[in-house]
């Protein structure tokens, strides 16, 4: 598209088509699928911080692709054709919910107390060999761990001094061995020649493939219990999420917008930032289970047996060690659609390397692109900083819907399971492939002014919520959080919303505090001590 003068609507439609084709989703035609329209034009890049990558399109197209696919599922389930539209003037708001408005509860901004003083959140560090690196500690336990590993206090100056003692590749290797999230800021060119970068470049944005069943298929599968008639595209679809942060939960949220029953499971002693939870988990029920308890493991197995979709976003062994690896899930439910969101995917040499949104931006070359043309040419954060998280959520949901569409149209047997492997780094690479501002050339109608998001508001268990309303509009099945708007973390019983199987929480007894201390608290302390020794051993190689 570069080098030619096109309209905003032509740019948006072409990009939408590119994304649908990447996800192997049929393009709507004049006879089948929804009609698609756009409102307004792409705002000037200066209004939306889109000089390098176009936030208006990043915030619009992945969500719109989900709506288009949901409309096709609706038709496959007997519904009528409908119209789908999206406002290009508002798209930039959906990269990060705080760009265009401040979500609130009872008129108060949502607390940021657990990020105050964290030296890792917004900083890019420099190593001894002059390279830029990103160390992530999005939760307070990671602050403790980095402090132990680096052998320094949590004062920002102390962290900078500690990082400056390392060569970048030495730190990368040592951090990976310690299981700590860190990445060197690569260029697009250096990443393309990196073993993991070249591996991901050969894959679609979200690899999606059928799984091999581990046991004979029976007729008693969740798919057989779907209702004959439905009032939403994903009515009856049960989604089980064991996720944290943003990318995983927002995938469940996106599926809930189209009618899925989504249950989010959090570890009994797990934590989530309120400002993250209140937007990423809209429309989902929230329950807690402790997988150190046999009764809770049994309950999770029951839920797996009922589910159509499983989504997790923890590192490789975090859940599988409790008996929920891929083979375990397939034994319980051979037809399950299994999504495992990772920083670098589930294959390749870095399949087990931990990371968050920031590592995806650093490794992919996105941060280097942000620094191009600047006076010092150093890597910089992308606009909104967490640009990959919500986009990965949309991409995950889109991959799930691509499989559901195949099932509803008879193109694949619903008894066959599927594996879906979204990654934060893969999303960053997808953004650079499809959404660079330079890709679109001159846009004829770029005079539209940027607009704030439309507002969703209503009473919740946490108070009166004001937040962003979903961007796409569907004429017959509007996006909505009909089963619940927002639940307090852990307040729901572990049952799928709208499908109560009578599970009795009153019969449960909590673990004693000494048991918790033994299984959870002591383990956390031991991990910090181990990191302290690992860091000391690694530093001894260059401090002597």
MARSEDREN-890038 format. One line per 4 residues: their letters; for each residue x, y, z of C-alpha. Coordinates in steps of 0.02 Angstrom, whole numbers, plus 32768, in hexadecimal, padded with zeros to 4 digits. Last residue first. Layout:
BEGIN
A> X Y Z; ... .
***
This chain:
BEGIN
XXXX> 8737 7DC8 87D7; 8695 7E24 87AF; 867D 7DD1 8705; 8664 7D1A 8732 .
XXXX> 862E 7D41 87E4; 8594 7D96 879D; 8549 7CF0 8764; 8568 7C9A 880A .
XXXX> 8522 7D2C 886E; 8488 7D35 8800; 8466 7C7B 8813; 847E 7C89 88CF .
XXXX> 8401 7D17 88E2; 838A 7CC0 886A; 8389 7C26 88D9; 8366 7C90 8973 .
XXXX> 82D4 7CE3 8919; 828F 7C39 88E6; 829C 7BF9 8999; 8237 7C8D 89D7 .
XXXX> 81AF 7C6E 8957; 81A9 7BB4 8981; 819C 7BDC 8A3A; 8104 7C4A 8A1B .
XXXX> 80A9 7BD0 89AA; 80A4 7B1A 89E2; 80E8 7B28 8A93; 809C 7BD0 8ABF .
XXXX> 7FF6 7B9A 8A75; 7FF9 7AFC 8ADE; 8022 7B62 8B79; 7F91 7BD6 8B51 .
XXXX> 7F18 7B45 8B4A; 7ECE 7B1E 8AA0; 7E1A 7B52 8A87; 7D89 7ADA 8AA1 .
XXXX> 7D11 7AB0 8A14; 7C5F 7A70 8A26; 7C18 7B1E 8A13; 7C67 7B29 8966 .
XXXX> 7BE5 7AB3 891F; 7BEE 7A98 8863; 7B3A 7A98 8825; 7B5F 7A8B 876A .
XXXX> 7B3A 7B43 874C; 7B43 7B67 8692; 7B19 7C21 867C; 7BC7 7C56 86B0 .
XXXX> 7C3A 7BBD 86B1; 7C52 7B7E 8762; 7CDF 7B9D 87DD; 7C75 7C09 8851 .
XXXX> 7C90 7CC1 882F; 7CE1 7D3B 88A8; 7D96 7D15 887B; 7DBC 7DC3 883A .
XXXX> 7D20 7E2E 884A; 7CB3 7E17 87B1; 7C9E 7E8D 871E; 7C16 7E98 869A .
XXXX> 7BC2 7DEE 86AF; 7B65 7D75 863E; 7B35 7DFA 85BF; 7BDD 7E49 85A0 .
XXXX> 7BAB 7E92 84F8; 7BDF 7E9E 8442; 7B43 7EBB 83DB; 7AF8 7E21 8386 .
XXXX> 7A87 7E61 82FB; 7AD7 7F04 82BE; 7B88 7EE6 82FB; 7BEF 7F7B 8334 .
XXXX> 7CAA 7F6C 8353; 7CFC 7FD6 83DC; 7CD0 7F7F 847F; 7CA0 8000 8504 .
XXXX> 7D2F 804D 8565; 7D1B 8062 8621; 7CA9 80AB 86A5; 7C80 8034 8734 .
XXXX> 7C0E 8054 87C8; 7C4E 7FEA 8856; 7CB3 7F49 886A; 7C1E 7ED3 885D .
XXXX> 7BED 7F31 87C0; 7B77 7FC0 8795; 7B81 8001 86E3; 7BE4 8060 8663 .
XXXX> 7C2D 8041 85B7; 7C6D 80DF 8566; 7C91 8107 84B0; 7D49 8122 8494 .
XXXX> 7D94 81CF 847D; 7D9B 821A 83CE; 7E2D 823E 835A; 7E09 82C2 82D7 .
XXXX> 7DEB 828F 8223; 7E60 82E6 81AA; 7EB8 824A 816A; 7E46 823D 80D3 .
XXXX> 7EC2 8221 8046; 7F36 81AB 80A4; 7FEA 81B5 8068; 804C 8114 8076 .
XXXX> 8003 8081 80D6; 809C 801B 8101; 80FA 80B1 814A; 8080 80B3 81DC .
XXXX> 80BA 8005 820E; 801E 7F9D 8230; 8028 7EF7 81D5; 80D8 7EB3 81E7 .
XXXX> 8111 7F18 827D; 806F 7EEE 82D8; 8083 7E36 82AB; 8135 7E36 82EF .
XXXX> 80F5 7E80 8392; 806B 7DFD 8392; 80EA 7D71 837B; 814C 7DBA 840D .
XXXX> 80B2 7DB4 847B; 808D 7D03 8447; 7FF3 7CA3 8410; 8001 7BE5 8401 .
XXXX> 7F5C 7B8F 83D7; 7F4C 7AD2 83E0; 7EAE 7A7E 83A2; 7E48 79E8 83DA .
XXXX> 7DE7 7978 8366; 7D37 794A 83A2; 7CF3 79E5 834C; 7D20 7996 82A3 .
XXXX> 7D60 7A1A 822C; 7D18 7A74 8195; 7C64 7A5D 81D0; 7C38 7B15 81CD .
XXXX> 7C22 7B1C 828A; 7CC8 7AC4 82A5; 7D2C 7B30 822E; 7CDE 7BCB 827C .
XXXX> 7D0E 7B8D 8329; 7DC2 7B78 82EE; 7DCB 7C2A 82A9; 7D74 7C66 8347 .
XXXX> 7E02 7C25 83B2; 7E82 7C79 8340; 7E21 7D1C 834C; 7E19 7D0F 840A .
XXXX> 7ED6 7CFA 8410; 7EF1 7D8D 839A; 7E7E 7DFD 8400; 7EDC 7DD2 84A0 .
XXXX> 7F82 7DE6 8445; 7F4D 7E97 8416; 7F21 7EB9 84CB; 7FCF 7E88 8503 .
XXXX> 803B 7EBE 8470; 802D 7F7C 8483; 8058 7F7F 853B; 80BD 8021 852E .
XXXX> 8028 808D 84FC; 8091 80D0 846E; 8127 805E 844F; 81B5 8069 84CD .
XXXX> 825A 80AB 848D; 82FA 8062 8448; 838B 80DC 8433; 83A0 8141 8393 .
XXXX> 83F2 81CE 83F9; 83A0 825A 8395; 8304 81F8 8368; 82ED 81BF 82B5 .
XXXX> 82D9 8109 82E6; 82B8 80F4 839F; 820A 80A9 838C; 8250 802F 830C .
XXXX> 82CE 7FF4 838E; 823F 7FD8 8408; 81E5 7F6E 8386; 827E 7F05 835F .
XXXX> 822A 7E61 838C; 8292 7E44 8429; 8268 7EE6 8483; 81AE 7EED 8459 .
XXXX> 8193 7E37 848A; 81FA 7E50 8528; 8188 7EE1 8558; 80E8 7E7E 8544 .
XXXX> 8125 7DFE 85C3; 81AD 7D7C 85C8; 81E2 7CCD 85F4; 8251 7C60 8585 .
XXXX> 8208 7BB1 8574; 81E9 7BB5 84B8; 828C 7C12 849C; 82E0 7B8F 842F .
XXXX> 8246 7B7A 83C1; 8194 7B49 83EC; 8111 7B80 846B; 8111 7C39 8442 .
XXXX> 818D 7CC2 8472; 8132 7D1E 84FE; 80B5 7C93 851D; 7FFA 7C7C 8505 .
XXXX> 7FC5 7BC6 8505; 7F1F 7BAA 84B0; 7ED1 7AFB 84B6; 7E32 7AD9 8452 .
XXXX> 7DEF 7A3E 84AA; 7DB3 79AC 8440; 7E13 7927 84A2; 7DCB 795E 854A .
XXXX> 7E13 7907 85E4; 7E9E 78A9 858C; 7EBE 7942 851E; 7ED6 79B1 85B7 .
XXXX> 7F56 793B 8601; 7FB3 792F 855B; 7FBB 79ED 8550; 7FF7 7A06 8601 .
XXXX> 7F78 7A18 868C; 7FB7 799F 8711; 7FF4 7A19 8795; 809F 7A26 8745 .
XXXX> 8047 7A59 86A3; 8010 7AFD 86F2; 80B4 7B58 8713; 811B 7AEA 869E .
XXXX> 8111 7B51 85FE; 8102 7C02 8640; 8055 7C42 8666; 7FD7 7C81 85E7 .
XXXX> 7F4E 7BFF 85E2; 7EB5 7BF0 8572; 7E46 7B55 8568; 7DB3 7B4F 84F0 .
XXXX> 7D1C 7ADC 84DF; 7D0F 7ABB 8599; 7CAB 7A39 85FA; 7D38 79BB 8613 .
XXXX> 7DB1 7A46 863E; 7D36 7A7F 86C4; 7D36 79D1 8713; 7DF4 79CF 8711 .
XXXX> 7DF3 7A78 8768; 7D83 7A30 87EE; 7DF7 799D 880B; 7E8C 7A10 881B .
XXXX> 7E28 7A76 8898; 7E00 79DB 8900; 7EB6 79A2 88FC; 7EF7 7A44 8942 .
XXXX> 7F9D 7A8C 8904; 7F3B 7AC6 886C; 7EEA 7B4E 88D4; 7E50 7B8D 8878 .
XXXX> 7E0B 7C3D 886B; 7D76 7C7A 8807; 7D52 7D08 8790; 7CC0 7D0F 8717 .
XXXX> 7CE3 7D6A 8675; 7C90 7DFC 861C; 7D1B 7E79 863D; 7DBE 7E26 8670 .
XXXX> 7E3F 7E92 8616; 7DEE 7F35 864D; 7DD9 7F24 870A; 7E6A 7EAA 871C .
XXXX> 7EF4 7F1B 86DE; 7ECA 7FB2 874A; 7EAA 7F3E 87DE; 7F58 7EEF 87CE .
XXXX> 7F49 7E32 87DC; 7F81 7DC2 8869; 7F84 7D06 8885; 7F69 7CB3 892E .
XXXX> 7ED3 7C4B 88FA; 7F19 7C36 884B; 7EA7 7C89 87CC; 7E25 7C36 875E .
XXXX> 7DC7 7C9D 86DC; 7D23 7C54 86A0; 7CDF 7C8C 85F8; 7C33 7C63 85B3 .
XXXX> 7C3D 7C9C 84FE; 7BC3 7D1D 84BA; 7C25 7D88 843F; 7C6C 7E00 84C0 .
XXXX> 7C99 7D67 8529; 7D13 7D32 84A1; 7D69 7DDB 84AD; 7D70 7DD1 856B .
XXXX> 7DBE 7D24 8563; 7E47 7D67 84F1; 7E57 7DFD 8567; 7E7F 7D85 85F5 .
XXXX> 7F12 7D36 8598; 7F66 7DD3 8555; 7F4D 7E3E 85F0; 7FA2 7E03 8690 .
XXXX> 7F6B 7D55 86C6; 7F20 7CB9 867A; 7ED0 7C14 86A5; 7E3B 7C2C 8633 .
XXXX> 7DAF 7BAF 8611; 7D3E 7BDD 857F; 7C93 7B90 856C; 7C38 7BA8 84C6 .
XXXX> 7B7C 7BA2 84E3; 7B57 7C43 8485; 7BED 7C74 841A; 7B93 7CD0 838D .
XXXX> 7B09 7D12 83FF; 7A4E 7CE8 8404; 7A61 7C2C 83F1; 79FE 7B98 83B3 .
XXXX> 7A2D 7AE1 83B6; 7A87 7AF9 845B; 7B37 7AB1 846D; 7B39 7A0A 84C8 .
XXXX> 7B8F 79A5 843F; 7C23 7A1D 8442; 7C48 79F0 84F7; 7C71 793B 84C7 .
XXXX> 7C0F 789D 84F0; 7C11 7855 8441; 7CB5 77FF 8463; 7D61 781B 8417 .
XXXX> 7DE2 7795 8433; 7E78 77D2 8498; 7F12 783E 8482; 7ECC 78AA 83F7 .
XXXX> 7F4D 78FC 8387; 7F36 79B6 8384; 7EF8 7A24 82F6; 7F5D 7AC0 82D0 .
XXXX> 7F61 7B7A 82F6; 8000 7BE3 82F6; 7FD3 7C97 8321; 8027 7D1A 82B2 .
XXXX> 804E 7C92 8233; 80F6 7C3A 8244; 8199 7C4A 81E4; 81C5 7CEF 8238 .
XXXX> 81B4 7C9A 82E2; 8247 7C27 82BB; 82B2 7CB5 8275; 8295 7D17 8315 .
XXXX> 82B8 7C81 8384; 835F 7C59 8330; 838F 7D12 831E; 83A8 7D49 8268 .
XXXX> 8300 7DA2 825E; 831F 7DEC 830A; 83BF 7E41 82D0; 8365 7E8E 823B .
XXXX> 82CC 7EC9 829C; 8342 7F18 831A; 8357 7EC7 83C3; 833B 7F10 8470 .
XXXX> 8382 7E88 84E1; 8300 7E2C 8546; 82D9 7E01 85FB; 8257 7D9B 8658 .
XXXX> 82AC 7D31 86E0; 82AF 7C73 86DC; 835B 7C69 872C; 83A8 7C17 8693 .
XXXX> 8354 7C9C 8627; 839B 7D25 8695; 844B 7CDD 8689; 8444 7CCE 85CC .
XXXX> 83FE 7D7E 85B3; 8476 7DC9 8631; 850B 7D7D 85D8; 84C5 7DB9 8532 .
XXXX> 84B5 7E6C 8571; 855E 7E7B 85C5; 853E 7E97 867D; 857D 7F1D 86F5 .
XXXX> 8502 7F9D 86AF; 8472 7F33 86F1; 84AB 7F50 87A5; 84C3 800B 878D .
XXXX> 8417 801D 8740; 83C8 7FB7 87CC; 841E 8021 8850; 83E5 80C2 87FD .
XXXX> 8332 8083 87F6; 8330 805A 88B0; 82F9 7FA5 88C3; 8398 7F75 891F .
XXXX> 8421 7F0F 88CF; 8461 7E5E 88B9; 8425 7E4C 8806; 83CE 7DA5 8829 .
XXXX> 8389 7DDA 88D2; 8345 7E80 8892; 8301 7E28 87F9; 82A5 7DAD 8867 .
XXXX> 825B 7E2E 88DD; 821F 7E97 884A; 81D8 7DF9 87FD; 816F 7DDE 8899 .
XXXX> 812B 7E8F 8882; 80DC 7E69 87DB; 8106 7EBB 8734; 81BE 7E99 8751 .
XXXX> 8209 7E9F 86A4; 82BE 7EBB 8672; 82D3 7F12 85CA; 837E 7F24 857B .
XXXX> 83D8 7FAC 8519; 8489 7F88 84E1; 8525 7FE9 8512; 8599 7F56 8535 .
XXXX> 858B 7F72 85F0; 84CE 7F69 85E8; 844D 7FF5 85D8; 83A0 7FEC 8623 .
XXXX> 82F5 8019 85DB; 827E 8051 8663; 81C2 805D 8674; 8199 7FCD 86E8 .
XXXX> 8241 7F96 872F; 825E 8015 87BA; 81BB 7FEC 8815; 81A0 8081 888A .
XXXX> 80E3 8084 8876; 80A8 7FEC 8814; 8041 7F9C 889E; 7FE1 803B 88C4 .
XXXX> 7F9B 8058 8816; 7EE7 8063 8850; 7E55 8078 87D5; 7E26 812E 87BF .
XXXX> 7D94 8160 882C; 7CE7 818E 87EB; 7C95 80F7 883B; 7D0D 8087 87DB .
XXXX> 7D6F 80D9 874F; 7DBC 80BE 86A4; 7E25 8156 8672; 7E06 8186 85BF .
XXXX> 7E5A 818A 8514; 7F05 813E 8537; 7ED9 80EA 85DD; 7E88 8051 858E .
XXXX> 7F28 8021 8530; 7F27 7FEF 847A; 7E6D 800F 8471; 7E71 80CC 846F .
XXXX> 7EC4 80D1 83C3; 7E26 808D 8372; 7DB6 8122 8394; 7DBF 8182 82F0 .
XXXX> 7DBC 80E0 828D; 7D0A 80BD 82C5; 7CDB 8008 82A6; 7C4F 7FB2 8249 .
XXXX> 7C01 7F06 8238; 7B5E 7EEB 81DC; 7AFB 7E4A 81E8; 7AD5 7DAB 818B .
XXXX> 7A51 7D42 81E0; 7A6C 7CBD 8264; 7A67 7C01 8248; 7B02 7BC9 82A7 .
XXXX> 7B71 7BE4 820F; 7B2D 7C96 8202; 7B5D 7CBA 82B6; 7C09 7C6E 8298 .
XXXX> 7C1F 7CE6 8206; 7BEC 7D78 8276; 7C69 7D3D 82F9; 7CEF 7D40 8273 .
XXXX> 7CC6 7DF3 8243; 7CC0 7E27 82FB; 7D69 7DD6 831D; 7DB4 7E2D 8285 .
XXXX> 7D6E 7ED1 82C8; 7DCB 7EB9 836C; 7E6D 7E95 830D; 7E4D 7F2A 8297 .
XXXX> 7E24 7FBD 8308; 7EA9 7FD6 838D; 7F38 7FAA 8319; 7EE8 8015 8292 .
XXXX> 7EDD 80B5 82F8; 7F83 808C 834B; 7FE0 809A 82A6; 8096 806F 82C3 .
XXXX> 8125 80EB 82AF; 80D3 8198 82B4; 8036 8154 8307; 8035 81BA 83A8 .
XXXX> 7F79 81CE 8392; 7F67 8287 836B; 800D 8293 830F; 7FDB 8204 829D .
XXXX> 7F4B 8269 8256; 7EA8 820D 8273; 7E78 8177 8206; 7DD1 81A2 81BA .
XXXX> 7D20 819F 81F8; 7CAE 8108 8207; 7CDD 8063 81B7; 7C6D 7FE2 8166 .
XXXX> 7C69 7F26 8155; 7BDA 7EBB 8112; 7BD4 7E16 816C; 7BF5 7D6A 8122 .
XXXX> 7BAF 7D1D 8085; 7B67 7D5F 7FE3; 7BCC 7DFA 7FBC; 7C64 7DA5 8008 .
XXXX> 7CB1 7DA0 80B6; 7D66 7D66 80BA; 7D7D 7CB6 80FB; 7DEA 7CA3 8198 .
XXXX> 7E96 7C54 8187; 7EDF 7CBF 8214; 7F59 7D17 819F; 7ECA 7D29 8122 .
XXXX> 7E5F 7D82 81A2; 7EF0 7DF6 81CE; 7F13 7E25 8119; 7E5A 7E43 80FA .
XXXX> 7E51 7EB9 818F; 7EEA 7F15 814F; 7E9B 7F2B 80A4; 7DF9 7F67 80F2 .
XXXX> 7E51 7FE6 8161; 7EBD 802C 80D5; 7E29 8039 805E; 7DC0 808D 80E6 .
XXXX> 7E49 810A 810A; 7E52 8139 8053; 7EE6 8115 7FE2; 7F77 8175 7F94 .
XXXX> 7FFF 8101 7F58; 80B5 80EF 7F8C; 8095 8074 8018; 8000 8000 8000 .
***
